[in-house]
Amino acid sequence: MARRGKSAMDADSARRFILATVHKETAQLLKAVEEICRRYPPSDDLNFVRYLLRMIVLETDRADL
């Protein structure tokens, strides 16, 4: 049993884990949104969501993983 207050991973490992997870999940959402944008008429709201997802994917990809 782990002691309370004792982390299973250090801060740097936790940061890399979070960035990798966010990158992976956001990239999958971006693929889905891009597919919807190709199949259906343009939507300003959906284009904005696509833009935001792209920015997140780019920033998490550039981070020191």
mmCIF file as Biopython writes it, N, C-alpha, C and O atoms, coordinates in Angstrom:
data_model
#
loop_
_atom_site.group_PDB
_atom_site.id
_atom_site.type_symbol
_atom_site.label_atom_id
_atom_site.label_alt_id
_atom_site.label_comp_id
_atom_site.label_asym_id
_atom_site.label_entity_id
_atom_site.label_seq_id
_atom_site.pdbx_PDB_ins_code
_atom_site.Cartn_x
_atom_site.Cartn_y
_atom_site.Cartn_z
_atom_site.occupancy
_atom_site.B_iso_or_equiv
_atom_site.auth_seq_id
_atom_site.auth_asym_id
_atom_site.pdbx_PDB_model_num
ATOM 1   N N  . MET A ? 1  ? 0.846   -1.182 0.000   1.0 0.0 1  A 1 
ATOM 2   C CA . MET A ? 1  ? 0.000   0.000  0.000   1.0 0.0 1  A 1 
ATOM 3   C C  . MET A ? 1  ? 0.886   1.239  0.000   1.0 0.0 1  A 1 
ATOM 4   O O  . MET A ? 1  ? 1.822   1.343  0.793   1.0 0.0 1  A 1 
ATOM 5   N N  . ALA A ? 2  ? 0.591   2.158  -0.878  1.0 0.0 2  A 1 
ATOM 6   C CA . ALA A ? 2  ? 1.377   3.390  -0.986  1.0 0.0 2  A 1 
ATOM 7   C C  . ALA A ? 2  ? 1.051   4.325  0.164   1.0 0.0 2  A 1 
ATOM 8   O O  . ALA A ? 2  ? -0.088  4.418  0.621   1.0 0.0 2  A 1 
ATOM 9   N N  . ARG A ? 3  ? 2.077   5.006  0.609   1.0 0.0 3  A 1 
ATOM 10  C CA . ARG A ? 3  ? 1.856   5.966  1.683   1.0 0.0 3  A 1 
ATOM 11  C C  . ARG A ? 3  ? 1.164   7.204  1.145   1.0 0.0 3  A 1 
ATOM 12  O O  . ARG A ? 3  ? 1.343   7.596  -0.008  1.0 0.0 3  A 1 
ATOM 13  N N  . ARG A ? 4  ? 0.379   7.800  2.004   1.0 0.0 4  A 1 
ATOM 14  C CA . ARG A ? 4  ? -0.339  9.006  1.617   1.0 0.0 4  A 1 
ATOM 15  C C  . ARG A ? 4  ? 0.632   10.151 1.403   1.0 0.0 4  A 1 
ATOM 16  O O  . ARG A ? 4  ? 1.561   10.339 2.188   1.0 0.0 4  A 1 
ATOM 17  N N  . GLY A ? 5  ? 0.421   10.917 0.340   1.0 0.0 5  A 1 
ATOM 18  C CA . GLY A ? 5  ? 1.272   12.041 0.044   1.0 0.0 5  A 1 
ATOM 19  C C  . GLY A ? 5  ? 2.512   11.673 -0.759  1.0 0.0 5  A 1 
ATOM 20  O O  . GLY A ? 5  ? 3.236   12.557 -1.219  1.0 0.0 5  A 1 
ATOM 21  N N  . LYS A ? 6  ? 2.758   10.411 -0.929  1.0 0.0 6  A 1 
ATOM 22  C CA . LYS A ? 6  ? 3.916   9.947  -1.694  1.0 0.0 6  A 1 
ATOM 23  C C  . LYS A ? 6  ? 3.457   9.630  -3.108  1.0 0.0 6  A 1 
ATOM 24  O O  . LYS A ? 6  ? 2.596   8.773  -3.306  1.0 0.0 6  A 1 
ATOM 25  N N  . SER A ? 7  ? 4.021   10.312 -4.080  1.0 0.0 7  A 1 
ATOM 26  C CA . SER A ? 7  ? 3.619   10.126 -5.465  1.0 0.0 7  A 1 
ATOM 27  C C  . SER A ? 7  ? 4.312   8.902  -6.059  1.0 0.0 7  A 1 
ATOM 28  O O  . SER A ? 7  ? 5.456   8.602  -5.719  1.0 0.0 7  A 1 
ATOM 29  N N  . ALA A ? 8  ? 3.616   8.202  -6.944  1.0 0.0 8  A 1 
ATOM 30  C CA . ALA A ? 8  ? 4.181   7.031  -7.613  1.0 0.0 8  A 1 
ATOM 31  C C  . ALA A ? 8  ? 5.177   7.447  -8.690  1.0 0.0 8  A 1 
ATOM 32  O O  . ALA A ? 8  ? 6.016   6.643  -9.096  1.0 0.0 8  A 1 
ATOM 33  N N  . MET A ? 9  ? 5.097   8.697  -9.160  1.0 0.0 9  A 1 
ATOM 34  C CA . MET A ? 9  ? 6.041   9.194  -10.162 1.0 0.0 9  A 1 
ATOM 35  C C  . MET A ? 9  ? 6.467   10.601 -9.793  1.0 0.0 9  A 1 
ATOM 36  O O  . MET A ? 9  ? 5.751   11.315 -9.090  1.0 0.0 9  A 1 
ATOM 37  N N  . ASP A ? 10 ? 7.627   10.991 -10.268 1.0 0.0 10 A 1 
ATOM 38  C CA . ASP A ? 10 ? 8.106   12.340 -9.959  1.0 0.0 10 A 1 
ATOM 39  C C  . ASP A ? 10 ? 7.389   13.366 -10.837 1.0 0.0 10 A 1 
ATOM 40  O O  . ASP A ? 10 ? 6.641   13.009 -11.747 1.0 0.0 10 A 1 
ATOM 41  N N  . ALA A ? 11 ? 7.626   14.622 -10.552 1.0 0.0 11 A 1 
ATOM 42  C CA . ALA A ? 11 ? 6.923   15.709 -11.233 1.0 0.0 11 A 1 
ATOM 43  C C  . ALA A ? 11 ? 7.199   15.712 -12.736 1.0 0.0 11 A 1 
ATOM 44  O O  . ALA A ? 11 ? 6.289   15.946 -13.531 1.0 0.0 11 A 1 
ATOM 45  N N  . ASP A ? 12 ? 8.443   15.456 -13.129 1.0 0.0 12 A 1 
ATOM 46  C CA . ASP A ? 12 ? 8.787   15.465 -14.549 1.0 0.0 12 A 1 
ATOM 47  C C  . ASP A ? 12 ? 8.099   14.323 -15.300 1.0 0.0 12 A 1 
ATOM 48  O O  . ASP A ? 12 ? 7.616   14.504 -16.418 1.0 0.0 12 A 1 
ATOM 49  N N  . SER A ? 13 ? 8.061   13.160 -14.677 1.0 0.0 13 A 1 
ATOM 50  C CA . SER A ? 13 ? 7.372   12.015 -15.297 1.0 0.0 13 A 1 
ATOM 51  C C  . SER A ? 13 ? 5.877   12.273 -15.416 1.0 0.0 13 A 1 
ATOM 52  O O  . SER A ? 13 ? 5.259   11.929 -16.423 1.0 0.0 13 A 1 
ATOM 53  N N  . ALA A ? 14 ? 5.304   12.876 -14.391 1.0 0.0 14 A 1 
ATOM 54  C CA . ALA A ? 14 ? 3.872   13.193 -14.423 1.0 0.0 14 A 1 
ATOM 55  C C  . ALA A ? 14 ? 3.568   14.194 -15.527 1.0 0.0 14 A 1 
ATOM 56  O O  . ALA A ? 14 ? 2.566   14.063 -16.230 1.0 0.0 14 A 1 
ATOM 57  N N  . ARG A ? 15 ? 4.436   15.198 -15.683 1.0 0.0 15 A 1 
ATOM 58  C CA . ARG A ? 15 ? 4.247   16.202 -16.740 1.0 0.0 15 A 1 
ATOM 59  C C  . ARG A ? 15 ? 4.304   15.553 -18.113 1.0 0.0 15 A 1 
ATOM 60  O O  . ARG A ? 15 ? 3.452   15.823 -18.960 1.0 0.0 15 A 1 
ATOM 61  N N  . ARG A ? 16 ? 5.291   14.703 -18.344 1.0 0.0 16 A 1 
ATOM 62  C CA . ARG A ? 16 ? 5.408   14.015 -19.636 1.0 0.0 16 A 1 
ATOM 63  C C  . ARG A ? 16 ? 4.204   13.122 -19.895 1.0 0.0 16 A 1 
ATOM 64  O O  . ARG A ? 16 ? 3.709   13.059 -21.021 1.0 0.0 16 A 1 
ATOM 65  N N  . PHE A ? 17 ? 3.730   12.434 -18.868 1.0 0.0 17 A 1 
ATOM 66  C CA . PHE A ? 17 ? 2.558   11.565 -19.000 1.0 0.0 17 A 1 
ATOM 67  C C  . PHE A ? 17 ? 1.327   12.372 -19.400 1.0 0.0 17 A 1 
ATOM 68  O O  . PHE A ? 17 ? 0.588   11.982 -20.304 1.0 0.0 17 A 1 
ATOM 69  N N  . ILE A ? 18 ? 1.112   13.494 -18.725 1.0 0.0 18 A 1 
ATOM 70  C CA . ILE A ? 18 ? -0.053  14.339 -19.024 1.0 0.0 18 A 1 
ATOM 71  C C  . ILE A ? 18 ? 0.032   14.890 -20.444 1.0 0.0 18 A 1 
ATOM 72  O O  . ILE A ? 18 ? -0.952  14.846 -21.182 1.0 0.0 18 A 1 
ATOM 73  N N  . LEU A ? 19 ? 1.201   15.410 -20.836 1.0 0.0 19 A 1 
ATOM 74  C CA . LEU A ? 19 ? 1.339   15.965 -22.181 1.0 0.0 19 A 1 
ATOM 75  C C  . LEU A ? 19 ? 1.157   14.893 -23.251 1.0 0.0 19 A 1 
ATOM 76  O O  . LEU A ? 19 ? 0.533   15.152 -24.281 1.0 0.0 19 A 1 
ATOM 77  N N  . ALA A ? 20 ? 1.686   13.709 -23.026 1.0 0.0 20 A 1 
ATOM 78  C CA . ALA A ? 20 ? 1.532   12.626 -23.997 1.0 0.0 20 A 1 
ATOM 79  C C  . ALA A ? 20 ? 0.068   12.200 -24.109 1.0 0.0 20 A 1 
ATOM 80  O O  . ALA A ? 20 ? -0.428  11.933 -25.204 1.0 0.0 20 A 1 
ATOM 81  N N  . THR A ? 21 ? -0.611  12.141 -22.973 1.0 0.0 21 A 1 
ATOM 82  C CA . THR A ? 21 ? -2.025  11.754 -22.971 1.0 0.0 21 A 1 
ATOM 83  C C  . THR A ? 21 ? -2.882  12.805 -23.668 1.0 0.0 21 A 1 
ATOM 84  O O  . THR A ? 21 ? -3.738  12.468 -24.487 1.0 0.0 21 A 1 
ATOM 85  N N  . VAL A ? 22 ? -2.656  14.066 -23.348 1.0 0.0 22 A 1 
ATOM 86  C CA . VAL A ? 22 ? -3.414  15.151 -23.980 1.0 0.0 22 A 1 
ATOM 87  C C  . VAL A ? 22 ? -3.155  15.163 -25.483 1.0 0.0 22 A 1 
ATOM 88  O O  . VAL A ? 22 ? -4.082  15.339 -26.274 1.0 0.0 22 A 1 
ATOM 89  N N  . HIS A ? 23 ? -1.894  14.976 -25.878 1.0 0.0 23 A 1 
ATOM 90  C CA . HIS A ? 23 ? -1.553  14.958 -27.295 1.0 0.0 23 A 1 
ATOM 91  C C  . HIS A ? 23 ? -2.291  13.836 -28.032 1.0 0.0 23 A 1 
ATOM 92  O O  . HIS A ? 23 ? -2.891  14.055 -29.084 1.0 0.0 23 A 1 
ATOM 93  N N  . LYS A ? 24 ? -2.232  12.656 -27.469 1.0 0.0 24 A 1 
ATOM 94  C CA . LYS A ? 24 ? -2.863  11.488 -28.106 1.0 0.0 24 A 1 
ATOM 95  C C  . LYS A ? 24 ? -4.385  11.665 -28.235 1.0 0.0 24 A 1 
ATOM 96  O O  . LYS A ? 24 ? -4.949  11.456 -29.309 1.0 0.0 24 A 1 
ATOM 97  N N  . GLU A ? 25 ? -5.026  12.043 -27.155 1.0 0.0 25 A 1 
ATOM 98  C CA . GLU A ? 25 ? -6.486  12.187 -27.168 1.0 0.0 25 A 1 
ATOM 99  C C  . GLU A ? 25 ? -6.931  13.344 -28.068 1.0 0.0 25 A 1 
ATOM 100 O O  . GLU A ? 25 ? -7.932  13.230 -28.776 1.0 0.0 25 A 1 
ATOM 101 N N  . THR A ? 26 ? -6.202  14.435 -28.041 1.0 0.0 26 A 1 
ATOM 102 C CA . THR A ? 26 ? -6.549  15.588 -28.876 1.0 0.0 26 A 1 
ATOM 103 C C  . THR A ? 26 ? -6.353  15.269 -30.351 1.0 0.0 26 A 1 
ATOM 104 O O  . THR A ? 26 ? -7.156  15.681 -31.187 1.0 0.0 26 A 1 
ATOM 105 N N  . ALA A ? 27 ? -5.299  14.543 -30.674 1.0 0.0 27 A 1 
ATOM 106 C CA . ALA A ? 27 ? -5.061  14.152 -32.066 1.0 0.0 27 A 1 
ATOM 107 C C  . ALA A ? 27 ? -6.209  13.285 -32.581 1.0 0.0 27 A 1 
ATOM 108 O O  . ALA A ? 27 ? -6.618  13.418 -33.734 1.0 0.0 27 A 1 
ATOM 109 N N  . GLN A ? 28 ? -6.724  12.409 -31.741 1.0 0.0 28 A 1 
ATOM 110 C CA . GLN A ? 28 ? -7.855  11.566 -32.148 1.0 0.0 28 A 1 
ATOM 111 C C  . GLN A ? 28 ? -9.108  12.415 -32.356 1.0 0.0 28 A 1 
ATOM 112 O O  . GLN A ? 28 ? -9.843  12.200 -33.320 1.0 0.0 28 A 1 
ATOM 113 N N  . LEU A ? 29 ? -9.358  13.370 -31.469 1.0 0.0 29 A 1 
ATOM 114 C CA . LEU A ? 29 ? -10.505 14.271 -31.649 1.0 0.0 29 A 1 
ATOM 115 C C  . LEU A ? 29 ? -10.352 15.098 -32.917 1.0 0.0 29 A 1 
ATOM 116 O O  . LEU A ? 29 ? -11.322 15.308 -33.646 1.0 0.0 29 A 1 
ATOM 117 N N  . LEU A ? 30 ? -9.149  15.564 -33.179 1.0 0.0 30 A 1 
ATOM 118 C CA . LEU A ? 30 ? -8.897  16.353 -34.383 1.0 0.0 30 A 1 
ATOM 119 C C  . LEU A ? 30 ? -9.198  15.547 -35.635 1.0 0.0 30 A 1 
ATOM 120 O O  . LEU A ? 30 ? -9.793  16.074 -36.576 1.0 0.0 30 A 1 
ATOM 121 N N  . LYS A ? 31 ? -8.804  14.294 -35.668 1.0 0.0 31 A 1 
ATOM 122 C CA . LYS A ? 31 ? -9.109  13.441 -36.827 1.0 0.0 31 A 1 
ATOM 123 C C  . LYS A ? 31 ? -10.610 13.331 -37.046 1.0 0.0 31 A 1 
ATOM 124 O O  . LYS A ? 31 ? -11.086 13.408 -38.178 1.0 0.0 31 A 1 
ATOM 125 N N  . ALA A ? 32 ? -11.351 13.150 -35.962 1.0 0.0 32 A 1 
ATOM 126 C CA . ALA A ? 32 ? -12.810 13.035 -36.071 1.0 0.0 32 A 1 
ATOM 127 C C  . ALA A ? 32 ? -13.423 14.339 -36.582 1.0 0.0 32 A 1 
ATOM 128 O O  . ALA A ? 32 ? -14.287 14.317 -37.460 1.0 0.0 32 A 1 
ATOM 129 N N  . VAL A ? 33 ? -12.984 15.464 -36.041 1.0 0.0 33 A 1 
ATOM 130 C CA . VAL A ? 33 ? -13.518 16.760 -36.461 1.0 0.0 33 A 1 
ATOM 131 C C  . VAL A ? 33 ? -13.164 17.044 -37.919 1.0 0.0 33 A 1 
ATOM 132 O O  . VAL A ? 33 ? -13.998 17.556 -38.665 1.0 0.0 33 A 1 
ATOM 133 N N  . GLU A ? 34 ? -11.946 16.720 -38.331 1.0 0.0 34 A 1 
ATOM 134 C CA . GLU A ? 34 ? -11.559 16.929 -39.724 1.0 0.0 34 A 1 
ATOM 135 C C  . GLU A ? 34 ? -12.396 16.082 -40.677 1.0 0.0 34 A 1 
ATOM 136 O O  . GLU A ? 34 ? -12.755 16.540 -41.762 1.0 0.0 34 A 1 
ATOM 137 N N  . GLU A ? 35 ? -12.706 14.867 -40.283 1.0 0.0 35 A 1 
ATOM 138 C CA . GLU A ? 35 ? -13.559 14.007 -41.112 1.0 0.0 35 A 1 
ATOM 139 C C  . GLU A ? 35 ? -14.964 14.606 -41.242 1.0 0.0 35 A 1 
ATOM 140 O O  . GLU A ? 35 ? -15.541 14.604 -42.329 1.0 0.0 35 A 1 
ATOM 141 N N  . ILE A ? 36 ? -15.500 15.106 -40.163 1.0 0.0 36 A 1 
ATOM 142 C CA . ILE A ? 36 ? -16.825 15.731 -40.190 1.0 0.0 36 A 1 
ATOM 143 C C  . ILE A ? 36 ? -16.793 16.973 -41.078 1.0 0.0 36 A 1 
ATOM 144 O O  . ILE A ? 36 ? -17.728 17.218 -41.841 1.0 0.0 36 A 1 
ATOM 145 N N  . CYS A ? 37 ? -15.721 17.753 -40.977 1.0 0.0 37 A 1 
ATOM 146 C CA . CYS A ? 37 ? -15.604 18.962 -41.812 1.0 0.0 37 A 1 
ATOM 147 C C  . CYS A ? 37 ? -15.538 18.615 -43.294 1.0 0.0 37 A 1 
ATOM 148 O O  . CYS A ? 37 ? -16.030 19.375 -44.128 1.0 0.0 37 A 1 
ATOM 149 N N  . ARG A ? 38 ? -14.938 17.480 -43.632 1.0 0.0 38 A 1 
ATOM 150 C CA . ARG A ? 38 ? -14.873 17.060 -45.050 1.0 0.0 38 A 1 
ATOM 151 C C  . ARG A ? 38 ? -16.230 16.583 -45.561 1.0 0.0 38 A 1 
ATOM 152 O O  . ARG A ? 38 ? -16.562 16.793 -46.727 1.0 0.0 38 A 1 
ATOM 153 N N  . ARG A ? 39 ? -17.002 15.953 -44.711 1.0 0.0 39 A 1 
ATOM 154 C CA . ARG A ? 39 ? -18.257 15.339 -45.161 1.0 0.0 39 A 1 
ATOM 155 C C  . ARG A ? 39 ? -19.450 16.282 -45.180 1.0 0.0 39 A 1 
ATOM 156 O O  . ARG A ? 39 ? -20.372 16.091 -45.972 1.0 0.0 39 A 1 
ATOM 157 N N  . TYR A ? 40 ? -19.449 17.293 -44.323 1.0 0.0 40 A 1 
ATOM 158 C CA . TYR A ? 40 ? -20.629 18.146 -44.172 1.0 0.0 40 A 1 
ATOM 159 C C  . TYR A ? 40 ? -20.302 19.593 -44.513 1.0 0.0 40 A 1 
ATOM 160 O O  . TYR A ? 40 ? -19.134 19.975 -44.584 1.0 0.0 40 A 1 
ATOM 161 N N  . PRO A ? 41 ? -21.342 20.394 -44.723 1.0 0.0 41 A 1 
ATOM 162 C CA . PRO A ? 41 ? -21.126 21.812 -45.060 1.0 0.0 41 A 1 
ATOM 163 C C  . PRO A ? 41 ? -20.309 22.523 -43.975 1.0 0.0 41 A 1 
ATOM 164 O O  . PRO A ? 41 ? -20.337 22.131 -42.808 1.0 0.0 41 A 1 
ATOM 165 N N  . PRO A ? 42 ? -19.590 23.560 -44.371 1.0 0.0 42 A 1 
ATOM 166 C CA . PRO A ? 42 ? -18.748 24.288 -43.419 1.0 0.0 42 A 1 
ATOM 167 C C  . PRO A ? 42 ? -19.547 24.869 -42.251 1.0 0.0 42 A 1 
ATOM 168 O O  . PRO A ? 42 ? -20.683 25.316 -42.412 1.0 0.0 42 A 1 
ATOM 169 N N  . SER A ? 43 ? -18.942 24.850 -41.114 1.0 0.0 43 A 1 
ATOM 170 C CA . SER A ? 43 ? -19.544 25.413 -39.911 1.0 0.0 43 A 1 
ATOM 171 C C  . SER A ? 43 ? -18.471 26.241 -39.208 1.0 0.0 43 A 1 
ATOM 172 O O  . SER A ? 43 ? -17.386 25.736 -38.918 1.0 0.0 43 A 1 
ATOM 173 N N  . ASP A ? 44 ? -18.770 27.508 -38.935 1.0 0.0 44 A 1 
ATOM 174 C CA . ASP A ? 44 ? -17.796 28.364 -38.262 1.0 0.0 44 A 1 
ATOM 175 C C  . ASP A ? 44 ? -17.418 27.811 -36.894 1.0 0.0 44 A 1 
ATOM 176 O O  . ASP A ? 44 ? -16.255 27.863 -36.494 1.0 0.0 44 A 1 
ATOM 177 N N  . ASP A ? 45 ? -18.404 27.283 -36.182 1.0 0.0 45 A 1 
ATOM 178 C CA . ASP A ? 45 ? -18.128 26.727 -34.862 1.0 0.0 45 A 1 
ATOM 179 C C  . ASP A ? 45 ? -17.197 25.523 -34.958 1.0 0.0 45 A 1 
ATOM 180 O O  . ASP A ? 45 ? -16.245 25.401 -34.187 1.0 0.0 45 A 1 
ATOM 181 N N  . LEU A ? 46 ? -17.472 24.651 -35.891 1.0 0.0 46 A 1 
ATOM 182 C CA . LEU A ? 46 ? -16.649 23.456 -36.044 1.0 0.0 46 A 1 
ATOM 183 C C  . LEU A ? 46 ? -15.250 23.805 -36.550 1.0 0.0 46 A 1 
ATOM 184 O O  . LEU A ? 46 ? -14.269 23.181 -36.147 1.0 0.0 46 A 1 
ATOM 185 N N  . ASN A ? 47 ? -15.158 24.793 -37.427 1.0 0.0 47 A 1 
ATOM 186 C CA . ASN A ? 47 ? -13.839 25.234 -37.882 1.0 0.0 47 A 1 
ATOM 187 C C  . ASN A ? 47 ? -13.029 25.826 -36.732 1.0 0.0 47 A 1 
ATOM 188 O O  . ASN A ? 47 ? -11.814 25.640 -36.672 1.0 0.0 47 A 1 
ATOM 189 N N  . PHE A ? 48 ? -13.686 26.530 -35.826 1.0 0.0 48 A 1 
ATOM 190 C CA . PHE A ? 48 ? -13.003 27.082 -34.662 1.0 0.0 48 A 1 
ATOM 191 C C  . PHE A ? 48 ? -12.518 25.966 -33.736 1.0 0.0 48 A 1 
ATOM 192 O O  . PHE A ? 48 ? -11.400 26.029 -33.224 1.0 0.0 48 A 1 
ATOM 193 N N  . VAL A ? 49 ? -13.342 24.959 -33.521 1.0 0.0 49 A 1 
ATOM 194 C CA . VAL A ? 49 ? -12.947 23.807 -32.704 1.0 0.0 49 A 1 
ATOM 195 C C  . VAL A ? 49 ? -11.748 23.114 -33.351 1.0 0.0 49 A 1 
ATOM 196 O O  . VAL A ? 49 ? -10.800 22.737 -32.663 1.0 0.0 49 A 1 
ATOM 197 N N  . ARG A ? 50 ? -11.792 22.950 -34.654 1.0 0.0 50 A 1 
ATOM 198 C CA . ARG A ? 50 ? -10.683 22.322 -35.378 1.0 0.0 50 A 1 
ATOM 199 C C  . ARG A ? 50 ? -9.397  23.126 -35.199 1.0 0.0 50 A 1 
ATOM 200 O O  . ARG A ? 50 ? -8.327  22.558 -34.984 1.0 0.0 50 A 1 
ATOM 201 N N  . TYR A ? 51 ? -9.509  24.449 -35.290 1.0 0.0 51 A 1 
ATOM 202 C CA . TYR A ? 51 ? -8.350  25.321 -35.083 1.0 0.0 51 A 1 
ATOM 203 C C  . TYR A ? 51 ? -7.770  25.136 -33.679 1.0 0.0 51 A 1 
ATOM 204 O O  . TYR A ? 51 ? -6.558  24.997 -33.519 1.0 0.0 51 A 1 
ATOM 205 N N  . LEU A ? 52 ? -8.634  25.136 -32.669 1.0 0.0 52 A 1 
ATOM 206 C CA . LEU A ? 52 ? -8.163  24.970 -31.287 1.0 0.0 52 A 1 
ATOM 207 C C  . LEU A ? 52 ? -7.499  23.615 -31.079 1.0 0.0 52 A 1 
ATOM 208 O O  . LEU A ? 52 ? -6.456  23.526 -30.430 1.0 0.0 52 A 1 
ATOM 209 N N  . LEU A ? 53 ? -8.095  22.563 -31.626 1.0 0.0 53 A 1 
ATOM 210 C CA . LEU A ? 53 ? -7.505  21.230 -31.497 1.0 0.0 53 A 1 
ATOM 211 C C  . LEU A ? 53 ? -6.138  21.169 -32.170 1.0 0.0 53 A 1 
ATOM 212 O O  . LEU A ? 53 ? -5.205  20.565 -31.640 1.0 0.0 53 A 1 
ATOM 213 N N  . ARG A ? 54 ? -6.023  21.796 -33.338 1.0 0.0 54 A 1 
ATOM 214 C CA . ARG A ? 54 ? -4.719  21.825 -34.028 1.0 0.0 54 A 1 
ATOM 215 C C  . ARG A ? 54 ? -3.658  22.512 -33.169 1.0 0.0 54 A 1 
ATOM 216 O O  . ARG A ? 54 ? -2.524  22.042 -33.076 1.0 0.0 54 A 1 
ATOM 217 N N  . MET A ? 55 ? -4.037  23.629 -32.542 1.0 0.0 55 A 1 
ATOM 218 C CA . MET A ? 55 ? -3.093  24.353 -31.693 1.0 0.0 55 A 1 
ATOM 219 C C  . MET A ? 55 ? -2.641  23.489 -30.513 1.0 0.0 55 A 1 
ATOM 220 O O  . MET A ? 55 ? -1.460  23.484 -30.164 1.0 0.0 55 A 1 
ATOM 221 N N  . ILE A ? 56 ? -3.563  22.769 -29.908 1.0 0.0 56 A 1 
ATOM 222 C CA . ILE A ? 56 ? -3.218  21.893 -28.788 1.0 0.0 56 A 1 
ATOM 223 C C  . ILE A ? 56 ? -2.293  20.775 -29.244 1.0 0.0 56 A 1 
ATOM 224 O O  . ILE A ? 56 ? -1.309  20.469 -28.569 1.0 0.0 56 A 1 
ATOM 225 N N  . VAL A ? 57 ? -2.595  20.171 -30.367 1.0 0.0 57 A 1 
ATOM 226 C CA . VAL A ? 57 ? -1.753  19.083 -30.895 1.0 0.0 57 A 1 
ATOM 227 C C  . VAL A ? 57 ? -0.348  19.611 -31.183 1.0 0.0 57 A 1 
ATOM 228 O O  . VAL A ? 57 ? 0.638   18.965 -30.829 1.0 0.0 57 A 1 
ATOM 229 N N  . LEU A ? 58 ? -0.249  20.771 -31.817 1.0 0.0 58 A 1 
ATOM 230 C CA . LEU A ? 58 ? 1.064   21.346 -32.116 1.0 0.0 58 A 1 
ATOM 231 C C  . LEU A ? 58 ? 1.856   21.656 -30.853 1.0 0.0 58 A 1 
ATOM 232 O O  . LEU A ? 58 ? 3.044   21.346 -30.773 1.0 0.0 58 A 1 
ATOM 233 N N  . GLU A ? 59 ? 1.211   22.262 -29.873 1.0 0.0 59 A 1 
ATOM 234 C CA . GLU A ? 59 ? 1.912   22.644 -28.644 1.0 0.0 59 A 1 
ATOM 235 C C  . GLU A ? 59 ? 2.335   21.434 -27.819 1.0 0.0 59 A 1 
ATOM 236 O O  . GLU A ? 59 ? 3.422   21.432 -27.243 1.0 0.0 59 A 1 
ATOM 237 N N  . THR A ? 60 ? 1.504   20.418 -27.755 1.0 0.0 60 A 1 
ATOM 238 C CA . THR A ? 60 ? 1.890   19.228 -26.986 1.0 0.0 60 A 1 
ATOM 239 C C  . THR A ? 60 ? 2.925   18.407 -27.707 1.0 0.0 60 A 1 
ATOM 240 O O  . THR A ? 60 ? 3.668   17.653 -27.079 1.0 0.0 60 A 1 
ATOM 241 N N  . ASP A ? 61 ? 2.987   18.541 -29.029 1.0 0.0 61 A 1 
ATOM 242 C CA . ASP A ? 61 ? 4.005   17.841 -29.809 1.0 0.0 61 A 1 
ATOM 243 C C  . ASP A ? 61 ? 5.360   18.501 -29.633 1.0 0.0 61 A 1 
ATOM 244 O O  . ASP A ? 61 ? 6.382   17.815 -29.619 1.0 0.0 61 A 1 
ATOM 245 N N  . ARG A ? 62 ? 5.387   19.806 -29.500 1.0 0.0 62 A 1 
ATOM 246 C CA . ARG A ? 62 ? 6.632   20.567 -29.322 1.0 0.0 62 A 1 
ATOM 247 C C  . ARG A ? 62 ? 7.192   20.456 -27.923 1.0 0.0 62 A 1 
ATOM 248 O O  . ARG A ? 62 ? 8.386   20.667 -27.710 1.0 0.0 62 A 1 
ATOM 249 N N  . ALA A ? 63 ? 6.344   20.129 -26.967 1.0 0.0 63 A 1 
ATOM 250 C CA . ALA A ? 63 ? 6.785   20.055 -25.565 1.0 0.0 63 A 1 
ATOM 251 C C  . ALA A ? 63 ? 7.864   18.992 -25.404 1.0 0.0 63 A 1 
ATOM 252 O O  . ALA A ? 63 ? 7.923   18.027 -26.165 1.0 0.0 63 A 1 
ATOM 253 N N  . ASP A ? 64 ? 8.689   19.180 -24.431 1.0 0.0 64 A 1 
ATOM 254 C CA . ASP A ? 64 ? 9.766   18.224 -24.161 1.0 0.0 64 A 1 
ATOM 255 C C  . ASP A ? 64 ? 9.191   16.939 -23.588 1.0 0.0 64 A 1 
ATOM 256 O O  . ASP A ? 64 ? 9.030   16.808 -22.374 1.0 0.0 64 A 1 
ATOM 257 N N  . LEU A ? 65 ? 8.886   16.004 -24.456 1.0 0.0 65 A 1 
ATOM 258 C CA . LEU A ? 65 ? 8.344   14.721 -24.012 1.0 0.0 65 A 1 
ATOM 259 C C  . LEU A ? 65 ? 9.449   13.811 -23.767 1.0 0.0 65 A 1 
ATOM 260 O O  . LEU A ? 65 ? 9.229   12.663 -23.382 1.0 0.0 65 A 1 
#
